[in-house]
Amino acid sequence: MNLPKTDQKRLIIIGGGFAGVSLAKKLKDLDMQIVLIDKHNYHTFQPLLYQVSTSGLEPDSIAYPIRKVLKRLNNFHFRLAEVSKIEPTLQKVITNIGELDYNYLVIATGTKTNFYGNKELESNAMPMKNVPQALNIRSLMLQNFEKADDSESLEERKALLNFCIVGGGPTGVELSGALAELKNNVFPKDYKHLNIDEMEIHLFEGTGRVLPPMSEHASKKATQFLKELGVQIHLETLVSHYDGETVTLNDGTTMKCKNLVWAAGVTGASLPGLDGKVLVDKLNRFKVDRFNRVEGYPNIFAIGDIAYMETEEYKRGHPQVAQPAIQQGEHLAENLFRLLKGEDLKPFSYNDKGTMATVGRNKAVVDLNKMKFSGFLAWFVWMFVHLMALVGFRNRVVVFFNWAYNYINYDKAARLIVRPFHSKK
Ligand SMILES: Cc1cc2nc3c(=O)[nH]c(=O)nc-3n(C[C@H](O)[C@H](O)[C@H](O)COP(=O)(O)OP(=O)(O)OC[C@H]3O[C@@H](n4cnc5c(N)ncnc54)[C@H](O)[C@@H]3O)c2cc1C
C-alpha cells in the first residue's frame, strides 16, 4: 500500500463502525501514523437501516463518509479495502489492495448475519446488515407491490404481499412496525385498486416473547403495539426452510411468502490468522482482557461487537449494541496514550445507559436502569437519542425533517426502486 514513509509507529484500525470511528476520533494527538481500513467508504448507522428498507429514509441520511468524519486528524489515512487475514508473526494485515505492516492493530470489524449454517436460508432470505441490503429489501418490497397490482391471481398476490420477519429482537420488531405503518397509512393511497388486507406481516420469534433482551414490561407493551398495528406474532416458532417462495416452520406448517427478512441473529466478523484459542466458539468474537487486548497478543486489540470481554457483571461478554462499541473505542484511545507514555492501562467498565426500541408512531419502549416506560414519551426519547447519535450534522437535520414530514403527512417518501432487486426465484 502506498502510504507516506515516516519514523512514527503505525496503528491500523480495521473497521469504521461505531467502535473504530469513536476510537479514531479521539486519536488526534497520538504520535503514530493511523490507518483506518474499511470495505465501505462510509460509516453506517445500523439502528436506522430498517427505515431505509421501509422507505422512511434515504440511505445517505444514515451513512457518512469515513474520510469526512476524520478530516481533522493530520496523522490519519483511510484505505478502502477488505482485510482477508492478519499475520501476527510478521505484524501485517493482508487486504485485497495489498499488505500493510503495523506496530499496533485494532480489530473493530463488528458482526455479520448469522444463518446458523442453513445454506438454503442464506441464499433466499433477505439480510439487513448494511445499506445495499436495506436497499435490496426496499426494492423487493416495492417490486412485489407493483407485480401484485398487476396480478389477477389471489394466490399470487397473497404471496407477493406476505411479509415474514424472522427474529423478534429490536430489529424484527422495528421492521414489522414500520411495514405495518406502510400498510395502514401509505400503500392504500398508492395502490388504490389492491385490497390492502391481502398484505400480511408475520413476525417469527424462537423464544416465548418479543424483545428477549429487554424487560418483560417492554415485551408486553411491544406485543400490544404490534398487535394494534395488525402484525401477526408467532412465538416459540422457528423458520426451518425457505426456498424463496415457501416458508416452512419447525412444526411443519408452510406459507407462501415472497418477502422474507432474516433478523434472527449475528455472529462476529472475525478474521483468520490469530490462534484459534482466542476465538469464542459459535460467537466468533475475539477474547480480550479488560484493556481490550486480544489474549496472547500484546499489540493487538479488539473493540465493539467483535470483542468478547468477560467481567463480573457481564459474564458472557457485553451486549452487541452501539454503546459498548462507542465506549470501548473511546476507552482504548485513552489507553493508547497511556501505553505510549509507559503508564499503566486502565480496565474498561461498561456504563449501561439503557435500551429502547420503537414500534411506530407514538409507540416505543424504553428500559432504563431504574425506570421502564412506553408510549409517546418513550417514542420521543427514542427519536431524540437516535437523532443525537447520528454521525454528522447534515444527517441529523435531514433525518429530523424527514421524520417531521412523515409524522405530519402520514407518509414515507422514499418509495423508489432505484436499483431493481433480482431475486433468485
Ligand atoms: C439492523 C440493525 C439494527 C440495530 N439496531 C441497534 C439499536 O437500535 N441500538 C443499538 O445500540 N445497536 C443496534 N444495532 C447494533 C449496533 O449497530 C452494533 O452493535 C454496532 O454497530 C457495533 O459497532 P462495531 O463498530 O463493533 O461494528 P460495526 O458498526 O458493524 O462496524 C464494523 C465495520 O467493520 C467493517 N468491516 C468488517 N469486516 C471488514 C473487513 N474484513 N475488512 C474491512 N472492513 C471490515 C464494516 O464495513 C463496518 O464498517 C443494530 C444492528 C443492526 C444490524
Ligand as a Chemical Component Dictionary entry (heavy atoms), coordinates in Angstrom:
data_LIG
# 
_chem_comp.id                   LIG 
_chem_comp.type                 NON-POLYMER 
_chem_comp.pdbx_formal_charge   0 
_chem_comp.three_letter_code    LIG 
# 
loop_
_chem_comp_atom.comp_id 
_chem_comp_atom.atom_id 
_chem_comp_atom.alt_atom_id 
_chem_comp_atom.type_symbol 
_chem_comp_atom.charge 
_chem_comp_atom.model_Cartn_x 
_chem_comp_atom.model_Cartn_y 
_chem_comp_atom.model_Cartn_z 
_chem_comp_atom.pdbx_ordinal 
LIG C1  C1  C 0 -30.283 -3.756 11.658 1  
LIG C2  C2  C 0 -29.551 -3.418 12.920 2  
LIG C3  C3  C 0 -30.165 -2.639 13.875 3  
LIG C4  C4  C 0 -29.512 -2.313 15.063 4  
LIG N1  N1  N 0 -30.137 -1.520 15.983 5  
LIG C5  C5  C 0 -29.492 -1.143 17.088 6  
LIG C6  C6  C 0 -30.081 -0.251 18.020 7  
LIG O1  O1  O 0 -31.235 0.164  17.842 8  
LIG N2  N2  N 0 -29.349 0.132  19.091 9  
LIG C7  C7  C 0 -28.083 -0.306 19.300 10 
LIG O2  O2  O 0 -27.438 0.102  20.272 11 
LIG N3  N3  N 0 -27.487 -1.163 18.446 12 
LIG C8  C8  C 0 -28.153 -1.580 17.348 13 
LIG N4  N4  N 0 -27.560 -2.447 16.472 14 
LIG C9  C9  C 0 -26.232 -2.974 16.791 15 
LIG C10 C10 C 0 -25.146 -1.950 16.510 16 
LIG O3  O3  O 0 -25.305 -1.422 15.207 17 
LIG C11 C11 C 0 -23.796 -2.626 16.667 18 
LIG O4  O4  O 0 -23.692 -3.088 17.982 19 
LIG C12 C12 C 0 -22.660 -1.668 16.365 20 
LIG O5  O5  O 0 -22.711 -1.268 15.017 21 
LIG C13 C13 C 0 -21.315 -2.304 16.673 22 
LIG O6  O6  O 0 -20.294 -1.441 16.314 23 
LIG P1  P1  P 0 -18.908 -2.006 15.751 24 
LIG O7  O7  O 0 -18.051 -0.827 15.485 25 
LIG O8  O8  O 0 -18.412 -3.073 16.653 26 
LIG O9  O9  O 0 -19.276 -2.739 14.396 27 
LIG P2  P2  P 0 -19.944 -2.107 13.076 28 
LIG O10 O10 O 0 -20.653 -0.848 13.365 29 
LIG O11 O11 O 0 -20.697 -3.229 12.458 30 
LIG O12 O12 O 0 -18.679 -1.756 12.156 31 
LIG C14 C14 C 0 -17.841 -2.731 11.629 32 
LIG C15 C15 C 0 -17.114 -2.109 10.435 33 
LIG O13 O13 O 0 -16.100 -3.002 10.026 34 
LIG C16 C16 C 0 -16.076 -3.076 8.614  35 
LIG N5  N5  N 0 -15.507 -4.390 8.273  36 
LIG C17 C17 C 0 -15.945 -5.608 8.674  37 
LIG N6  N6  N 0 -15.139 -6.576 8.218  38 
LIG C18 C18 C 0 -14.183 -5.955 7.491  39 
LIG C19 C19 C 0 -13.054 -6.419 6.758  40 
LIG N7  N7  N 0 -12.751 -7.719 6.675  41 
LIG N8  N8  N 0 -12.290 -5.518 6.120  42 
LIG C20 C20 C 0 -12.577 -4.195 6.176  43 
LIG N9  N9  N 0 -13.631 -3.698 6.867  44 
LIG C21 C21 C 0 -14.406 -4.568 7.516  45 
LIG C22 C22 C 0 -17.537 -2.919 8.211  46 
LIG O14 O14 O 0 -17.652 -2.456 6.874  47 
LIG C23 C23 C 0 -18.022 -1.893 9.237  48 
LIG O15 O15 O 0 -17.879 -0.575 8.761  49 
LIG C24 C24 C 0 -28.203 -2.797 15.274 50 
LIG C25 C25 C 0 -27.580 -3.583 14.309 51 
LIG C26 C26 C 0 -28.239 -3.889 13.137 52 
LIG C27 C27 C 0 -27.553 -4.728 12.083 53 
# 
loop_
_chem_comp_bond.comp_id 
_chem_comp_bond.atom_id_1 
_chem_comp_bond.atom_id_2 
_chem_comp_bond.value_order 
_chem_comp_bond.pdbx_ordinal 
LIG C1  C2  SING 1  
LIG C2  C3  SING 2  
LIG C2  C26 DOUB 3  
LIG C3  C4  DOUB 4  
LIG C4  N1  SING 5  
LIG C4  C24 SING 6  
LIG N1  C5  DOUB 7  
LIG C5  C6  SING 8  
LIG C5  C8  SING 9  
LIG C6  O1  DOUB 10 
LIG C6  N2  SING 11 
LIG N2  C7  SING 12 
LIG C7  O2  DOUB 13 
LIG C7  N3  SING 14 
LIG N3  C8  DOUB 15 
LIG C8  N4  SING 16 
LIG N4  C9  SING 17 
LIG N4  C24 SING 18 
LIG C9  C10 SING 19 
LIG C10 O3  SING 20 
LIG C10 C11 SING 21 
LIG C11 O4  SING 22 
LIG C11 C12 SING 23 
LIG C12 O5  SING 24 
LIG C12 C13 SING 25 
LIG C13 O6  SING 26 
LIG O6  P1  SING 27 
LIG P1  O7  DOUB 28 
LIG P1  O8  SING 29 
LIG P1  O9  SING 30 
LIG O9  P2  SING 31 
LIG P2  O10 DOUB 32 
LIG P2  O11 SING 33 
LIG P2  O12 SING 34 
LIG O12 C14 SING 35 
LIG C14 C15 SING 36 
LIG C15 O13 SING 37 
LIG C15 C23 SING 38 
LIG O13 C16 SING 39 
LIG C16 N5  SING 40 
LIG C16 C22 SING 41 
LIG N5  C17 SING 42 
LIG N5  C21 SING 43 
LIG C17 N6  DOUB 44 
LIG N6  C18 SING 45 
LIG C18 C19 SING 46 
LIG C18 C21 DOUB 47 
LIG C19 N7  SING 48 
LIG C19 N8  DOUB 49 
LIG N8  C20 SING 50 
LIG C20 N9  DOUB 51 
LIG N9  C21 SING 52 
LIG C22 O14 SING 53 
LIG C22 C23 SING 54 
LIG C23 O15 SING 55 
LIG C24 C25 DOUB 56 
LIG C25 C26 SING 57 
LIG C26 C27 SING 58 
# 
